[in-house]
Amino acid sequence: MFKLTLKKFALLCSFAVLASCNPPSNDQIPASSNLPAKTITWKMVTAWPPNFPIFQEGAEQLAKDIGIMSRGRLKVQVYAGGELVPPLQVFDAVSQNTVQMGHAAAHYWAGKVPAAQFMSAMPFGMTAKGMNAWLYLGGGLELWRELYKPFNLIPFPAGNTGVQMGGWFNKKIETVDDLKGLKMRLPGLGAKVLAKAGVTPILLAGGEIYTALERGTIDATEWAAPFHDKRFGLHRVAKYYYYPGWHEPGTVLELIINRQAWADLPEDLQKIIEVAARSINQWIYAEF
């Protein structure tokens, strides 16, 4: 009788141990959990046209990931370029805390922060692999954050196009002299290189390129890759397409966050944003 009772006791103990190993499901987590009930709502503005694949799609996926990982504690509402602020005013909107987040590319802000261009792409410079290595492990991100600190911004790498195309031209380019006098939509340090060759660089948001090329406001343009260029219909308004994009061999996209808004977040939500930005950085690059 004693042996049987001992066996039953041992069996009950085993069940108790196994039960303790099974983590509770979400609906079993007690209301007294340490997670605060407060829901934070942020706005993110982008430099991309509405419904634009990869770029705007990536920004929206980033917001969705943050919502899922935070279990709804941080909700991010995404606005495409022009829906809340113009595409090329993302930097100012986030800097002034009009909105908390932005998604764009650092070379758009060359007029305000000339050195920001190095955080986007360097002519004949590093590919996506090199840029990621430098930013994450080589001190580049620390320099970038120091650069943006006077503007109350914290940047994160949040996408990469890889090597871009050289651009669309309305005339054949066979020598350097053929570039002289061309008005070309081109941002960043690549624009400075072509300016030395006689090109007049013009900065335009993506959604303005087709009309400018069609009306002759510009003679040439670069954007990103064949997938996007076809989506814009650039092949219908320019005859010549060149490769490779030496001017942008690994263009980094950025997530920028207002410094005060960031400081107001609890540490775990800050980490969620950091991890979500790393994830979308890889996703956008893989899509390209």
Residue frames as qw, qx, qy, qz and C-alpha x, y, z in Angstrom:
[[0.000, 0.885, 0.465, 0.000, 0.00, 0.00, 0.00],
 [0.318, -0.788, 0.102, 0.518, 2.82, 2.38, 0.87],
 [0.423, -0.132, 0.594, 0.672, 4.58, 1.67, -2.45],
 [0.222, 0.615, 0.662, 0.367, 1.42, 2.42, -4.43],
 [0.139, -0.936, -0.263, 0.188, 0.90, 5.70, -2.60],
 [0.414, -0.587, 0.318, 0.619, 4.52, 6.68, -3.24],
 [0.385, 0.191, 0.663, 0.612, 4.08, 5.99, -6.96],
 [0.080, 0.822, 0.536, 0.175, 0.97, 8.14, -7.09],
 [0.294, -0.869, -0.043, 0.396, 2.79, 10.91, -5.24],
 [0.440, -0.317, 0.492, 0.681, 5.71, 10.75, -7.67],
 [0.294, 0.461, 0.683, 0.484, 3.31, 10.82, -10.63],
 [0.058, -0.919, -0.387, 0.038, 1.49, 13.86, -9.26],
 [0.381, -0.716, 0.184, 0.555, 4.79, 15.63, -8.73],
 [0.431, 0.011, 0.617, 0.659, 5.78, 14.91, -12.35],
 [0.165, 0.721, 0.597, 0.311, 2.53, 16.41, -13.63],
 [0.224, -0.919, -0.177, 0.273, 3.07, 19.48, -11.50],
 [0.434, -0.476, 0.386, 0.660, 6.61, 19.98, -12.89],
 [0.345, 0.284, 0.676, 0.586, 5.41, 19.57, -16.50],
 [0.028, 0.856, 0.508, 0.088, 2.58, 22.02, -15.97],
 [0.301, -0.840, 0.012, 0.451, 4.98, 24.61, -14.62],
 [0.459, -0.207, 0.523, 0.688, 7.09, 24.29, -17.80],
 [0.268, 0.582, 0.633, 0.435, 4.24, 25.38, -20.10],
 [0.102, -0.086, -0.096, 0.986, 4.25, 29.20, -20.51],
 [0.297, 0.586, 0.597, -0.461, 0.85, 30.87, -20.23],
 [0.348, 0.518, 0.547, 0.558, -0.85, 31.96, -23.41],
 [0.088, 0.301, 0.022, 0.949, -1.58, 35.64, -23.99],
 [0.502, -0.527, -0.289, -0.622, -5.07, 35.35, -22.56],
 [0.781, -0.413, -0.435, 0.172, -3.66, 33.76, -19.40],
 [0.408, 0.216, -0.289, 0.839, -1.36, 36.67, -18.56],
 [0.238, -0.656, -0.614, 0.370, -2.82, 38.30, -15.42],
 [0.110, 0.911, 0.257, 0.303, -4.12, 41.84, -15.53],
 [0.463, -0.862, 0.118, 0.169, -1.50, 42.77, -12.95],
 [0.819, 0.243, 0.120, 0.506, 1.27, 42.24, -15.56],
 [0.404, -0.520, 0.022, 0.752, 4.08, 44.80, -15.55],
 [0.266, 0.317, 0.509, 0.754, 3.07, 45.96, -19.05],
 [0.113, 0.322, 0.296, -0.892, 1.51, 49.42, -18.68],
 [0.401, 0.583, 0.702, -0.083, -2.01, 49.84, -20.00],
 [0.130, 0.778, -0.040, -0.613, -1.19, 53.17, -21.64],
 [0.711, 0.431, 0.445, 0.333, -1.26, 53.21, -25.45],
 [0.179, -0.621, 0.216, 0.732, 1.11, 55.59, -27.23],
 [0.639, 0.641, 0.412, 0.107, 0.24, 56.81, -30.73],
 [0.310, -0.515, 0.337, 0.725, 2.90, 58.21, -33.02],
 [0.630, 0.739, 0.113, -0.212, 2.85, 59.61, -36.55],
 [0.572, -0.261, 0.525, 0.573, 5.37, 58.67, -39.23],
 [0.497, 0.792, 0.002, -0.354, 5.73, 60.73, -42.41],
 [0.755, -0.048, 0.493, 0.430, 7.66, 59.52, -45.46],
 [0.034, 0.578, -0.362, -0.731, 9.28, 60.93, -48.58],
 [0.156, 0.012, 0.904, 0.397, 7.58, 58.33, -50.78],
 [0.438, -0.083, -0.349, -0.824, 4.42, 58.47, -52.92],
 [0.701, -0.099, 0.431, -0.559, 1.25, 56.81, -51.57],
 [0.939, 0.148, 0.256, -0.176, 1.09, 53.04, -52.14],
 [0.419, 0.735, -0.529, -0.073, 4.63, 53.07, -53.54],
 [0.976, -0.090, -0.194, 0.027, 6.09, 49.54, -53.46],
 [0.760, 0.083, -0.358, 0.537, 9.10, 48.64, -51.33],
 [0.194, 0.290, -0.294, 0.890, 9.78, 52.17, -49.96],
 [0.477, -0.320, 0.102, -0.812, 6.32, 53.14, -48.67],
 [0.871, -0.155, -0.414, -0.215, 5.45, 49.48, -48.25],
 [0.629, 0.088, -0.573, 0.517, 8.52, 49.09, -46.04],
 [0.074, -0.289, 0.341, -0.891, 7.58, 52.08, -43.88],
 [0.710, -0.262, -0.091, -0.648, 4.11, 50.64, -43.36],
 [0.861, -0.061, -0.501, 0.060, 5.52, 47.21, -42.53],
 [0.347, 0.238, -0.535, 0.733, 7.86, 48.83, -40.01],
 [0.390, -0.293, 0.213, -0.847, 4.89, 50.45, -38.29],
 [0.861, -0.156, -0.292, -0.385, 2.99, 47.17, -38.31],
 [0.724, 0.096, -0.592, 0.342, 5.95, 45.29, -36.79],
 [0.063, 0.278, -0.478, 0.831, 6.26, 47.85, -34.00],
 [0.627, -0.253, 0.025, -0.736, 2.57, 47.45, -33.21],
 [0.896, -0.067, -0.417, -0.138, 2.77, 43.66, -33.10],
 [0.615, 0.152, -0.575, 0.517, 5.94, 43.49, -31.01],
 [0.044, -0.222, 0.420, -0.879, 4.67, 46.09, -28.56],
 [0.071, -0.416, -0.901, 0.104, 1.30, 44.29, -28.33],
 [0.010, -0.773, -0.508, -0.380, -0.43, 47.48, -29.36],
 [0.438, -0.694, -0.250, 0.514, 1.26, 49.68, -26.76],
 [0.116, -0.540, 0.269, 0.789, 2.91, 51.76, -29.50],
 [0.572, 0.600, 0.556, 0.058, 0.77, 52.46, -32.55],
 [0.232, -0.389, 0.338, 0.825, 2.35, 54.21, -35.53],
 [0.532, 0.723, 0.391, -0.203, 0.17, 55.94, -38.10],
 [0.508, -0.136, 0.478, 0.704, 1.95, 56.24, -41.46],
 [0.370, 0.837, 0.194, -0.352, 1.49, 59.12, -43.90],
 [0.723, 0.286, 0.337, 0.530, 2.98, 59.06, -47.40],
 [0.301, -0.159, 0.113, 0.933, 4.68, 62.10, -48.90],
 [0.156, -0.214, -0.350, -0.899, 2.19, 64.93, -49.31],
 [0.456, -0.514, -0.701, -0.193, -0.50, 63.39, -47.11],
 [0.494, -0.764, -0.314, 0.271, 0.57, 65.27, -43.99],
 [0.193, -0.808, 0.252, 0.496, 3.76, 67.11, -44.99],
 [0.627, 0.697, -0.295, -0.187, 5.53, 67.48, -48.37],
 [0.971, 0.059, -0.152, 0.178, 8.01, 64.66, -49.14],
 [0.602, 0.378, -0.279, 0.646, 11.09, 66.83, -48.77],
 [0.235, -0.645, 0.245, -0.684, 9.98, 68.31, -45.44],
 [0.858, -0.287, -0.425, -0.009, 10.18, 65.06, -43.49],
 [0.576, 0.101, -0.428, 0.690, 13.40, 66.13, -41.77],
 [0.082, -0.336, 0.177, -0.922, 11.91, 69.41, -40.51],
 [0.682, -0.399, -0.268, -0.551, 8.64, 67.84, -39.38],
 [0.852, -0.260, -0.417, 0.181, 10.40, 65.28, -37.20],
 [0.448, 0.194, -0.333, 0.807, 13.04, 67.74, -35.99],
 [0.218, -0.338, 0.105, -0.909, 10.33, 70.13, -34.79],
 [0.099, 0.122, 0.906, -0.393, 8.35, 67.27, -33.19],
 [0.552, 0.149, -0.133, -0.810, 5.36, 67.97, -35.42],
 [0.943, 0.012, -0.243, -0.226, 5.49, 64.21, -35.94],
 [0.682, -0.606, 0.410, -0.003, 7.56, 61.66, -34.06],
 [0.677, -0.152, 0.637, 0.337, 9.03, 59.59, -36.92],
 [0.501, 0.717, -0.186, -0.447, 10.06, 59.87, -40.56],
 [0.787, -0.007, 0.547, 0.286, 11.29, 57.57, -43.33],
 [0.430, 0.885, -0.088, -0.158, 13.41, 59.01, -46.11],
 [0.855, 0.193, -0.042, 0.480, 17.04, 59.21, -47.29],
 [0.477, -0.661, -0.088, 0.573, 19.76, 61.30, -45.65],
 [0.409, -0.001, 0.350, 0.842, 21.09, 62.84, -48.88],
 [0.028, 0.759, 0.536, 0.369, 17.81, 64.75, -49.28],
 [0.366, -0.901, -0.190, 0.135, 18.93, 67.04, -46.46],
 [0.707, 0.132, 0.026, 0.695, 22.26, 68.10, -48.00],
 [0.088, 0.715, 0.103, 0.685, 21.20, 71.74, -47.89],
 [0.560, -0.762, 0.032, -0.323, 20.78, 71.58, -44.11],
 [0.702, -0.537, 0.464, 0.065, 23.37, 68.96, -43.18],
 [0.500, 0.669, -0.490, -0.249, 25.98, 68.55, -45.95],
 [0.031, -0.418, 0.903, -0.094, 27.70, 65.63, -44.22],
 [0.721, 0.096, 0.511, -0.458, 24.40, 63.69, -44.14],
 [0.710, 0.525, -0.320, -0.344, 25.12, 62.66, -47.72],
 [0.209, 0.464, -0.856, 0.094, 27.83, 60.31, -46.50],
 [0.412, -0.042, 0.789, -0.453, 25.21, 58.42, -44.49],
 [0.752, 0.427, 0.190, -0.464, 23.21, 57.70, -47.62],
 [0.896, 0.300, 0.228, 0.234, 25.62, 56.82, -50.45],
 [0.245, -0.744, 0.370, 0.499, 29.09, 57.67, -51.69],
 [0.699, 0.642, -0.215, -0.229, 30.01, 57.69, -55.42],
 [0.658, 0.431, -0.605, 0.128, 32.20, 54.69, -56.21],
 [0.265, -0.517, 0.610, -0.539, 31.88, 53.85, -52.53],
 [0.205, -0.108, 0.939, -0.256, 30.58, 51.01, -50.42],
 [0.430, -0.227, -0.724, -0.490, 27.85, 48.62, -51.43],
 [0.664, -0.543, -0.141, -0.494, 25.00, 47.72, -49.06],
 [0.886, -0.211, -0.338, 0.237, 27.16, 45.12, -47.35],
 [0.507, 0.186, -0.268, 0.798, 29.88, 47.67, -46.65],
 [0.219, -0.518, 0.006, -0.827, 27.48, 50.36, -45.52],
 [0.793, -0.489, -0.239, -0.273, 25.79, 48.00, -43.06],
 [0.812, -0.099, -0.332, 0.470, 29.16, 46.88, -41.71],
 [0.284, 0.314, -0.183, 0.887, 30.31, 50.47, -41.26],
 [0.400, -0.530, -0.081, -0.743, 27.06, 51.71, -39.71],
 [0.844, -0.440, -0.199, -0.232, 26.43, 48.82, -37.33],
 [0.907, -0.296, -0.054, 0.294, 29.97, 47.75, -36.44],
 [0.647, 0.244, 0.011, 0.723, 32.40, 50.41, -37.65],
 [0.250, -0.421, -0.286, 0.824, 31.24, 53.50, -35.78],
 [0.053, 0.272, 0.477, 0.834, 29.21, 54.97, -38.63],
 [0.328, -0.683, -0.606, -0.243, 25.92, 55.05, -36.76],
 [0.474, -0.609, -0.305, 0.558, 27.53, 56.85, -33.83],
 [0.252, -0.123, 0.228, 0.933, 28.84, 59.53, -36.22],
 [0.122, -0.455, -0.626, -0.621, 25.43, 59.78, -37.85],
 [0.412, -0.725, -0.548, 0.059, 23.72, 60.34, -34.49],
 [0.416, -0.467, -0.099, 0.774, 26.28, 62.94, -33.51],
 [0.147, 0.116, 0.440, 0.878, 25.61, 64.69, -36.82],
 [0.271, -0.544, -0.599, -0.521, 21.83, 64.77, -36.26],
 [0.406, -0.440, -0.620, 0.507, 21.96, 65.64, -32.56],
 [0.056, -0.191, -0.099, 0.975, 21.73, 69.44, -33.08],
 [0.385, -0.099, -0.446, -0.802, 18.49, 68.82, -34.99],
 [0.564, -0.139, 0.537, -0.611, 16.92, 66.77, -32.16],
 [0.854, 0.260, -0.252, -0.373, 16.93, 63.64, -34.30],
 [0.531, -0.377, 0.759, 0.017, 18.00, 60.04, -33.77],
 [0.626, 0.444, -0.436, -0.470, 18.65, 58.14, -37.03],
 [0.708, -0.145, 0.689, -0.044, 18.50, 54.42, -37.75],
 [0.112, 0.231, -0.778, -0.573, 19.39, 52.55, -40.97],
 [0.570, 0.284, 0.608, -0.475, 16.04, 51.40, -42.37],
 [0.774, 0.559, 0.284, -0.090, 16.51, 50.06, -45.87],
 [0.254, -0.545, 0.551, 0.579, 19.01, 49.82, -48.71],
 [0.707, 0.572, -0.012, -0.416, 18.44, 49.84, -52.47],
 [0.813, -0.026, 0.432, 0.388, 21.70, 48.11, -53.34],
 [0.287, -0.195, 0.424, 0.836, 23.45, 49.30, -56.52],
 [0.425, 0.664, 0.350, -0.506, 21.12, 51.65, -58.39],
 [0.646, 0.532, 0.408, 0.365, 20.77, 52.30, -62.10],
 [0.419, -0.091, 0.105, 0.898, 22.68, 55.14, -63.76],
 [0.195, 0.534, 0.276, -0.775, 19.53, 56.88, -64.92],
 [0.495, 0.620, 0.591, 0.148, 17.26, 57.83, -67.80],
 [0.177, -0.453, 0.217, 0.846, 18.36, 60.38, -70.43],
 [0.574, 0.684, 0.323, -0.314, 16.58, 62.00, -73.33],
 [0.537, 0.756, -0.357, -0.113, 19.71, 61.79, -75.48],
 [0.948, 0.055, -0.206, 0.236, 22.49, 59.28, -75.98],
 [0.335, -0.876, 0.347, 0.019, 25.48, 59.72, -73.67],
 [0.924, 0.290, -0.110, 0.224, 28.70, 58.56, -75.33],
 [0.536, 0.292, -0.316, 0.726, 31.29, 60.94, -73.90],
 [0.305, -0.467, -0.486, 0.673, 31.64, 63.16, -70.85],
 [0.006, -0.080, 0.174, 0.981, 31.00, 66.16, -73.10],
 [0.294, -0.383, -0.706, -0.518, 27.48, 64.85, -73.78],
 [0.378, -0.551, -0.660, 0.343, 26.62, 65.59, -70.15],
 [0.196, -0.138, -0.104, 0.965, 27.27, 69.32, -70.43],
 [0.281, -0.078, -0.175, -0.941, 24.20, 71.45, -70.05],
 [0.472, -0.318, -0.786, -0.243, 21.88, 68.62, -68.96],
 [0.437, -0.399, 0.327, -0.737, 19.39, 69.32, -66.19],
 [0.586, -0.010, -0.809, -0.042, 19.22, 66.10, -64.18],
 [0.700, -0.577, 0.048, -0.418, 17.21, 65.05, -61.15],
 [0.769, 0.141, -0.519, 0.345, 19.94, 63.72, -58.87],
 [0.509, -0.839, 0.051, -0.187, 20.54, 64.01, -55.09],
 [0.859, -0.446, 0.138, 0.211, 23.59, 63.58, -52.91],
 [0.398, -0.629, 0.455, 0.489, 27.29, 63.46, -53.63],
 [0.566, 0.264, 0.660, 0.417, 26.71, 61.98, -57.09],
 [0.237, 0.914, 0.324, 0.052, 25.10, 65.30, -58.02],
 [0.237, -0.882, 0.258, 0.315, 28.31, 67.12, -57.09],
 [0.561, -0.194, 0.655, 0.467, 30.37, 64.79, -59.28],
 [0.441, 0.547, 0.617, 0.355, 28.13, 65.33, -62.31],
 [0.018, 0.974, 0.144, -0.175, 28.04, 69.07, -61.65],
 [0.384, -0.626, 0.459, 0.499, 31.80, 69.06, -62.25],
 [0.428, 0.108, 0.752, 0.490, 31.06, 67.51, -65.65],
 [0.085, -0.018, -0.316, -0.945, 28.65, 70.31, -66.55],
 [0.288, -0.487, -0.793, -0.225, 25.34, 68.85, -65.37],
 [0.265, -0.375, 0.205, -0.864, 22.83, 71.02, -63.49],
 [0.230, -0.197, -0.931, 0.204, 21.54, 68.83, -60.61],
 [0.448, -0.339, -0.077, -0.824, 17.94, 69.31, -59.52],
 [0.026, 0.023, 0.915, -0.402, 16.40, 67.78, -56.39],
 [0.586, -0.139, -0.263, -0.754, 12.86, 66.50, -56.84],
 [0.599, -0.122, 0.678, -0.408, 10.68, 64.13, -54.84],
 [0.283, -0.005, 0.919, 0.275, 9.95, 60.81, -56.53],
 [0.344, 0.611, 0.693, -0.167, 6.35, 61.67, -57.31],
 [0.205, 0.856, 0.002, -0.474, 7.43, 64.74, -59.33],
 [0.384, -0.385, 0.652, 0.528, 9.93, 63.06, -61.63],
 [0.450, 0.385, 0.750, 0.294, 7.69, 61.82, -64.45],
 [0.204, 0.911, 0.351, -0.071, 5.97, 65.17, -65.00],
 [0.201, -0.833, 0.285, 0.429, 9.27, 67.08, -64.90],
 [0.411, -0.206, 0.740, 0.491, 10.81, 64.76, -67.49],
 [0.384, 0.570, 0.706, 0.173, 7.71, 64.80, -69.68],
 [0.120, 0.960, 0.233, -0.103, 7.52, 68.61, -69.68],
 [0.642, 0.537, -0.101, 0.538, 11.25, 69.08, -70.26],
 [0.375, -0.899, 0.135, -0.183, 11.87, 70.69, -66.89],
 [0.516, -0.563, 0.624, 0.170, 14.65, 68.12, -66.58],
 [0.562, 0.545, -0.524, -0.336, 16.56, 66.27, -69.32],
 [0.598, 0.158, -0.778, 0.110, 17.52, 63.23, -67.29],
 [0.613, -0.554, 0.241, -0.509, 16.83, 61.52, -64.00],
 [0.379, 0.132, -0.902, 0.163, 17.88, 58.70, -61.76],
 [0.681, -0.474, 0.002, -0.557, 15.65, 57.00, -59.23],
 [0.631, -0.463, 0.590, -0.198, 16.45, 53.53, -57.98],
 [0.357, -0.147, 0.900, 0.202, 15.99, 50.30, -59.93],
 [0.159, -0.061, -0.719, -0.674, 14.14, 48.98, -63.02],
 [0.157, -0.487, -0.855, 0.080, 11.16, 47.82, -60.94],
 [0.073, -0.681, -0.371, 0.628, 10.51, 51.30, -59.58],
 [0.026, -0.351, 0.364, 0.862, 11.47, 53.11, -62.78],
 [0.114, -0.233, -0.825, -0.503, 8.92, 51.11, -64.73],
 [0.143, -0.623, -0.719, 0.272, 6.31, 51.79, -62.06],
 [0.052, -0.635, -0.088, 0.766, 6.93, 55.52, -62.57],
 [0.632, 0.680, 0.371, 0.022, 6.70, 55.04, -66.36],
 [0.194, -0.773, 0.313, 0.516, 10.08, 56.66, -66.98],
 [0.463, -0.025, 0.742, 0.484, 10.60, 54.49, -70.07],
 [0.335, 0.721, 0.592, 0.132, 7.77, 56.38, -71.73],
 [0.059, 0.994, 0.072, -0.053, 9.38, 59.80, -71.40],
 [0.138, -0.789, 0.557, 0.219, 13.11, 59.05, -71.84],
 [0.843, 0.425, -0.269, -0.190, 14.79, 56.88, -74.44],
 [0.586, 0.444, -0.607, 0.301, 18.18, 55.96, -72.98],
 [0.779, -0.594, 0.054, -0.193, 18.80, 53.96, -69.80],
 [0.466, 0.599, -0.584, 0.287, 22.26, 53.51, -68.33],
 [0.875, -0.482, 0.021, -0.037, 23.92, 51.25, -65.78],
 [0.491, -0.466, -0.683, 0.276, 25.55, 50.96, -63.26],
 [0.218, -0.923, -0.148, -0.282, 24.66, 53.63, -60.73],
 [0.628, 0.183, -0.385, 0.651, 28.20, 54.51, -59.68],
 [0.107, -0.534, 0.148, -0.826, 26.72, 57.50, -57.85],
 [0.641, -0.368, 0.337, -0.584, 24.76, 55.26, -55.42],
 [0.476, 0.264, -0.836, -0.073, 26.31, 51.80, -55.04],
 [0.416, -0.285, -0.833, 0.228, 24.48, 51.03, -51.77],
 [0.155, -0.462, -0.015, -0.873, 21.96, 53.69, -50.83],
 [0.195, -0.235, -0.812, 0.497, 20.86, 53.66, -47.20],
 [0.316, -0.637, -0.379, -0.592, 17.33, 54.70, -46.26],
 [0.149, 0.168, -0.608, 0.761, 16.77, 56.20, -42.84],
 [0.426, -0.700, -0.564, -0.103, 14.29, 56.10, -40.00],
 [0.190, 0.321, -0.328, 0.868, 14.51, 59.33, -38.01],
 [0.460, -0.636, -0.618, 0.042, 12.92, 59.85, -34.60],
 [0.113, -0.829, 0.085, -0.542, 12.47, 63.02, -32.62],
 [0.383, 0.274, -0.704, 0.532, 14.87, 62.96, -29.68],
 [0.339, -0.210, 0.464, -0.791, 12.33, 64.08, -27.06],
 [0.847, -0.004, -0.140, -0.513, 9.72, 61.60, -28.26],
 [0.734, 0.220, -0.626, 0.143, 12.37, 58.87, -28.05],
 [0.130, 0.285, -0.665, 0.678, 13.36, 59.88, -24.52],
 [0.569, -0.169, 0.249, -0.765, 9.73, 59.65, -23.41],
 [0.847, 0.057, -0.439, -0.293, 9.50, 55.98, -24.40],
 [0.779, -0.490, 0.383, -0.085, 10.19, 53.16, -21.93],
 [0.176, -0.580, 0.741, 0.288, 13.34, 51.18, -22.64],
 [0.539, 0.120, 0.830, 0.079, 11.55, 48.12, -23.98],
 [0.525, 0.767, 0.340, -0.141, 9.68, 50.15, -26.63],
 [0.077, 0.848, -0.428, -0.303, 12.95, 51.78, -27.65],
 [0.356, -0.312, 0.856, 0.205, 14.44, 48.31, -28.16],
 [0.592, 0.458, 0.660, -0.072, 11.40, 47.22, -30.18],
 [0.399, 0.885, -0.008, -0.241, 11.86, 50.17, -32.56],
 [0.112, -0.701, 0.657, 0.254, 15.58, 49.42, -32.89],
 [0.465, -0.045, 0.876, 0.118, 14.93, 45.76, -33.75],
 [0.554, 0.654, 0.492, -0.152, 12.08, 46.63, -36.14],
 [0.246, 0.885, -0.249, -0.307, 14.34, 49.10, -37.97],
 [0.232, -0.471, 0.816, 0.244, 17.05, 46.43, -38.37],
 [0.546, 0.259, 0.797, -0.020, 14.46, 44.03, -39.71],
 [0.501, 0.799, 0.281, -0.178, 13.07, 46.46, -42.28],
 [0.016, -0.784, 0.504, 0.363, 16.60, 47.43, -43.28],
 [0.310, -0.198, 0.899, 0.239, 17.17, 43.83, -44.39],
 [0.501, 0.502, 0.690, -0.146, 13.68, 43.40, -45.85],
 [0.369, 0.860, 0.008, -0.353, 13.93, 46.40, -48.18],
 [0.035, -0.635, 0.694, 0.337, 17.36, 45.34, -49.37],
 [0.404, 0.031, 0.911, 0.081, 16.12, 41.80, -50.01],
 [0.506, 0.676, 0.463, -0.269, 13.14, 43.16, -51.97],
 [0.285, 0.835, -0.299, -0.364, 15.46, 45.12, -54.25]]
